[in-house]
Each structure stands twice: as C-alpha cells, then as structure tokens.
Amino acid sequence: MKKTILLILTLLGFTLANTGMLTPNEESGMGAWLSYELATLDSDIEDFEGAYNISFDYMTSLGLEVGLNMGDEYGDAWKGLELAYHYKSEKWNMALSWTRQLFDDSNDMDTDALWFTGYSNSRIYGSLGGWSVDGAAFEFELLKFGKIWTFETGASLGVSYWSSFSSDAGIDKGILGIELGYTF
C-alpha cells in the first residue's frame, strides 16, 4: 500500500510548471526545468529511489502556459503535456493546471492530474491536486508546498514537499524534492 501511495505521489509531484510563477504579469517567457526527488520522510520505505522530470514551458502574455515534459521513475519512462492558466493580482496569484502523463511501456498507467495552486510574488506556493489513472474518477487528495528562489542570471532553485492527506502514511510522511530551472 505504501509503495502505491509513493508511486502516486511520484507521478504527480513534478507536474507543476514553474515558468508561469516566475514570469511577470502580461509578459511571455520560456523556461527549462529539472526536478528530482531527494528523500521521503516515511521511515518505513527503505528502498526509496528518486525520480526525475525534465520540462520545457512557454508562458503566453494572456496567462496560458504550455509545457512539454518527460521523466523516469523506477524504470518507467513517460512523456507528458501540461496546460495551465495563471491569474495574477498585485500580491497573490493562482493557477489551474491539467497534466497528462503517457507511460512508454504501460498503457494502463496513463495519468491525468488537475492542480489548483496559489502563490505569492515571493514564489511561495501551495497546491491541492487530484489524479486519475487510466480514465478513472479523479481523486483530490494531494497537497504540495514549496518555495522558488530566482537569481539575477535567470536561474532558479526550488524546494518542495508533497504528500497525500488521505493515505495511511499521513501528511507528515511525504517526499522532499528539488527543482532547478532557467527562465528566459
């Protein structure tokens, strides 16, 4: 059961496109990102292996963000597409995103995810997410929190923590991740 929960969190943990968070309101931009899982806080999982995701995002001046990504988790490679809409105000912003992950070797694992994200201009964010595997009903039970720091060169470093609040493991036994990116 815990491996299933960990797999679900892994599938959805890196699906948030960060370029839209870093692009000023009504401006377009592009970004390239590498995300990697560092560790799990669940001491019952002894064989944790980090998964990675590489993505390229384009943010339009209208608030629509399109991302192409690919990754590998536990030997299962996948490719994906993300669409997000960002609404930005003076201090707080929000995004609604949909992601589709298509697994190379397994048709019955294709995953859709919906995320609602709130974030500040200081790039602190929190998200509520739901997922659907192979066309099943959506289950909204995922939480993600993080912070992104941007440097003058355009490079960014982010840390994140995500977990499922409906799992037996509990919200305190999620996964820590790191995100490296560059926006231009």
Secondary structure, DSSP 8 states (H G I E B T S, - for coil): -HHHHHHHHHHHHT----HHHHS-TT--EEEEEEEEEEEES-TT--S----EEEEEEEE-TTSEEEEEEEEEETTEEEEEEEEEEEEE-SSEEEEEEEEEEEESS-GGG-EEEEEEEEEETT-EEEEEEEEEETT---EEEEEEEEEEEE-TTSEEEEEEEEEETTSSS-TTS-EEEEEEEEE-
